[in-house]
Amino acid sequence: MDGGIFMQYWSIGRKYANVFAFIMVIFLGSFIYLSSVLSNLQDAIDLAEEKSDYAIMISEMGATFRQKYIIITDYITEPKSELLTLYKKDAEQFDASAKKLKANVKTEEAQTLFEAIVITDKHMDKIWSDEILKTVDEFKQNGEQVDIFTQISLANKAETIRDMNIEKLNQLQTTILDDRSKIMNETHSSIASMIRNTFILIIIAFIISSVAMYFVSRSISKNLKDVVAYCKKLAAGELNIKALQAKSRDEVGQIIQAMNQLSGNLRTSISSILTSSNQVNEMSRNLKANAESTTEANNEITTSIMQVASASDEQVKISERTNEAVENVSAQLIQVTGSMNETLQTTSDTKQKIEQGKLYAYNVTEQMDEINGKVTKLAKVIHSLKNNSQEIHRIIEIITNISNQTNLLALNAAIEAARAGEHGKGFGVVAQEVRKLAEQSAGAAESIRAILEQTGKETNQAVNVMDESQVTVQKGNELVGKVAALFTEIAQSIEEVSVKGDTVSRAVMSANEKIEFMALSATEVITASSKSAQFLEQVAATTEEQNATMQELLESSSKLSSMAEDLRKSFSSFKL
């Protein structure tokens, strides 16, 4: 059995489900492919980020190596024990970074540069331990300071090693960054390829799904067209048409079988209906003639009774409307009385709350006055602080000028010491120390100046805020005074409303008593009118019931006759 015959046994839902499943398999394959490509791209991006981290680590190693050189020059000039600790700490930090970097150096060029960097670092440590520390210790044992020529010689050695290692670190960093650029270029190429392949897969999936949907829909549509044509012939009354052949067992095939069965049932049913409608039409004509004669006699009796009963009913209705109006007025007066009592109670409560509001307003006024006084004092203090900051700024200018002059004098002293040769070495060291102190003093003065400038800005802002606060507090004090006066006026108005409400409440209670007396009189009138109309209503009701029954029977017979005729005409168009 081939695929086309096999699909005839499937339902429409199953056909579309299989097409949808096939489309989902295609899209699932596309998704798996995209996931694989994205995973590879993520690995490449992670590797590029690692390369960036290694480049940053190399920059930090370069900064550490420079710091070691600075410690060496400081120690040669002024040997201090804390410099030994700092050098050891930087050396350990450099070694730790080198160990982390070693495991991730892959290329031969990068490994060569890394080994050269490690060797140069160890050479620097060797010069530090074997030459610099020993030389400085010898001078210290003799109670002397390292002479300027020895300082220059040792510093030059360390500087040469520093420049060499920094250059190799820069080369290694460039190599790693080149690898990162290469990885990112490959990643961009992979992304472009992924987008292209994805677009192709989507187009292929769309084409395949469209073709599959077309053939499935075409097969279903052909069968449905045959069913629609058959239904149109049935609707036109052609019940003698040839039955359809069901070529499939899906929902369309089931519809064809049901339509064939419906056509046969319709032929049988319509034949029976036409026979019955003729019989009903004859019976309804006889019934209509009998009902018409009975209805004429009842109409004459009903007309006489209804004239007498109509007058009594009208009297009762007038009395009832009067009673309802009185009761409505009474109920409304009761509601008005309750509302007035609630209004009076609410007015009393409102009056008490207004008195509390007045008290709160006076308290707020006192607090605002106290706040205004404190804000004024604080403004004076901030203005004084601003003046003192300006005075300190002037003193810092003087200190800066003195530091600059001292630095210039120290420079001149160093030049003169260099001209003096061996005799001026001690004086040169002193001049250098003086210059350092002058530079430190200038730096400290500059820092203080920056702090004072920032403080001055903030002080000016505080002065402006305090001035605005004073104005705001004064306006708030005026508003609170107005609120207190407004509370007083509201209290007087509430008192007047309370007095007028009492007057209205008494008037409403008096009116309510009179309305209750009117309601009692209206009830007595309704009772008397109802008794006089009861007997007439019983007679009229009996006659009306009989008349209504005969009228309904007459209308039913007419409708039945008309329906039977319409039914016969409706089914006469069918071809049996």
Order of alpha helices (4+ residues) and beta strands (2+ residues): alpha-alpha-alpha-alpha-alpha-alpha-alpha-alpha
